Amino acid sequence: MKRSAGTLLYRFESGRPEVLLVHMGGPFWARKDERAWSIPKGEYTDGEDERAVAAREFEEELGSPLPAGPEVELGSANQSGKSVVIFARQADFDAASCVSNTFELEWPPKSGRLQSFPEVDRAEWFDLPTARLKLVKGQVVFVDRLLGLLPP
């Protein structure tokens, strides 16, 4: 089974928790919003440190190093045949500064033409109820786990 690791940044805005999500890039996700957002994450192989992978993937997808802050593991869950482990970190980040790495894809399909697309096309802060609607279904559990750890 493939494995991924990522970091769910959170902060408190006017006393309410918010999480940083990324909108998936490429033509498939371009016109989608609900269930088209993700926690910054990426695959890793045996022997790689999950926290190091989560930090690397944050930097690749957002174009900046993972900010320092207190961190807690939110555990793992299965998403689309992949085991995903997520760490929550309390820190702020300028979502408008997001500059993602890119990937190549044959587009339009069967055209023989490769095009380059950003892995994520933007980042944004969301309150937790909104994040639960924006996130791909397999990652909603991590917002719920974070909520269970935050002070009332």
C-alpha positions as CSV (number, residue, x, y, z in Angstrom):
1,M,0.0,0.0,0.0
2,K,1.3,3.5,-0.9
3,R,1.8,5.9,2.0
4,S,1.7,9.7,2.3
5,A,2.5,12.1,5.0
6,G,1.4,15.7,5.4
7,T,0.9,18.7,7.7
8,L,-2.4,20.3,8.6
9,L,-1.5,23.9,9.7
10,Y,-4.0,25.5,12.1
11,R,-4.3,28.9,13.7
12,F,-6.8,30.8,15.8
13,E,-8.5,33.8,14.1
14,S,-10.8,35.8,16.3
15,G,-10.7,32.9,18.8
16,R,-11.9,30.4,16.2
17,P,-9.7,27.6,14.7
18,E,-8.9,27.7,11.0
19,V,-6.9,25.2,8.9
20,L,-4.8,25.8,5.8
21,L,-5.8,23.7,2.8
22,V,-4.5,23.5,-0.8
23,H,-6.7,23.3,-3.9
24,M,-5.5,20.5,-6.2
25,G,-4.0,21.7,-9.5
26,G,-4.5,20.4,-13.0
27,P,-7.4,20.2,-15.4
28,F,-9.5,17.7,-13.5
29,W,-9.8,19.9,-10.4
30,A,-9.9,23.3,-12.2
31,R,-13.6,23.9,-12.0
32,K,-14.3,21.9,-8.8
33,D,-14.4,23.5,-5.3
34,E,-16.3,21.2,-2.9
35,R,-14.2,18.1,-2.2
36,A,-11.3,19.4,-4.3
37,W,-9.1,20.6,-1.5
38,S,-6.4,18.7,0.4
39,I,-4.0,18.8,3.3
40,P,-0.5,19.4,1.8
41,K,1.0,15.9,1.7
42,G,3.0,13.5,-0.5
43,E,4.1,9.9,-0.9
44,Y,7.1,8.4,0.9
45,T,9.0,5.1,0.8
46,D,10.3,2.7,3.4
47,G,13.0,4.2,5.7
48,E,11.9,7.8,5.2
49,D,10.9,9.8,8.3
50,E,7.2,10.7,8.1
51,R,7.7,14.2,9.7
52,A,10.6,15.0,7.3
53,V,8.4,13.9,4.4
54,A,5.5,16.1,5.7
55,A,7.8,19.1,5.9
56,R,9.3,18.4,2.4
57,E,5.8,18.1,0.8
58,F,4.7,21.3,2.5
59,E,7.6,23.1,0.9
60,E,7.1,21.5,-2.5
61,E,3.4,22.3,-2.6
62,L,3.5,25.8,-1.0
63,G,6.9,27.1,-2.0
64,S,8.0,27.9,1.5
65,P,9.5,25.9,4.4
66,L,7.1,24.5,7.0
67,P,6.7,27.2,9.7
68,A,7.8,26.4,13.2
69,G,5.2,25.7,15.9
70,P,3.9,23.1,18.3
71,E,2.9,19.8,16.5
72,V,0.8,16.8,17.3
73,E,0.3,13.6,15.2
74,L,-3.3,13.1,14.1
75,G,-2.8,9.5,13.2
76,S,-3.4,7.8,9.9
77,A,-6.4,7.0,7.7
78,N,-7.0,5.3,4.3
79,Q,-7.6,7.5,1.4
80,S,-8.1,6.1,-2.2
81,G,-6.1,3.0,-1.4
82,K,-3.3,4.9,0.3
83,S,-2.4,5.2,4.0
84,V,-2.1,8.9,5.0
85,V,-0.5,10.1,8.2
86,I,-1.1,13.7,9.2
87,F,0.6,16.0,11.7
88,A,-1.1,19.1,12.9
89,R,1.0,22.2,13.6
90,Q,-0.1,25.5,15.1
91,A,1.5,28.2,12.9
92,D,0.5,31.0,10.6
93,F,1.3,31.1,6.9
94,D,0.6,33.6,4.1
95,A,-1.7,31.6,1.9
96,A,-1.3,34.1,-0.9
97,S,2.4,33.3,-1.2
98,C,1.7,29.7,-2.4
99,V,3.9,28.7,-5.3
100,S,3.7,25.0,-6.1
101,N,5.9,22.6,-7.9
102,T,4.5,21.3,-11.2
103,F,3.8,18.0,-12.9
104,E,3.3,17.0,-16.6
105,L,0.2,15.5,-18.0
106,E,-1.0,14.6,-21.5
107,W,-3.7,17.2,-22.1
108,P,-6.1,17.0,-23.7
109,P,-6.3,13.3,-23.2
110,K,-4.9,11.2,-26.2
111,S,-3.6,14.4,-27.8
112,G,0.0,13.4,-27.5
113,R,0.7,16.9,-26.0
114,L,2.3,17.2,-22.6
115,Q,1.4,20.2,-20.5
116,S,2.8,21.4,-17.2
117,F,0.4,22.1,-14.3
118,P,0.9,23.2,-10.7
119,E,0.4,20.4,-8.2
120,V,-1.7,22.8,-6.2
121,D,-3.1,26.0,-7.7
122,R,-3.8,28.0,-4.5
123,A,-4.0,27.8,-0.7
124,E,-6.5,29.2,1.7
125,W,-7.5,29.3,5.4
126,F,-10.9,27.8,6.3
127,D,-12.9,27.6,9.5
128,L,-13.4,23.9,10.4
129,P,-17.1,23.5,9.2
130,T,-16.1,24.9,5.8
131,A,-12.9,22.8,5.7
132,R,-15.0,19.7,6.2
133,L,-17.0,20.5,3.0
134,K,-14.0,21.5,0.9
135,L,-11.7,18.6,1.8
136,V,-11.7,15.3,-0.2
137,K,-13.8,12.9,1.9
138,G,-10.9,10.7,3.0
139,Q,-9.2,13.6,4.8
140,V,-12.2,15.0,6.8
141,V,-11.3,12.7,9.6
142,F,-8.2,14.7,10.3
143,V,-10.2,17.9,10.8
144,D,-12.4,16.0,13.2
145,R,-9.4,14.6,15.1
146,L,-7.9,18.1,15.4
147,L,-11.1,19.5,16.7
148,G,-11.1,16.8,19.4
149,L,-7.7,18.0,20.6
150,L,-8.4,21.8,20.7
151,P,-9.6,23.6,23.8
152,P,-13.4,24.2,23.8
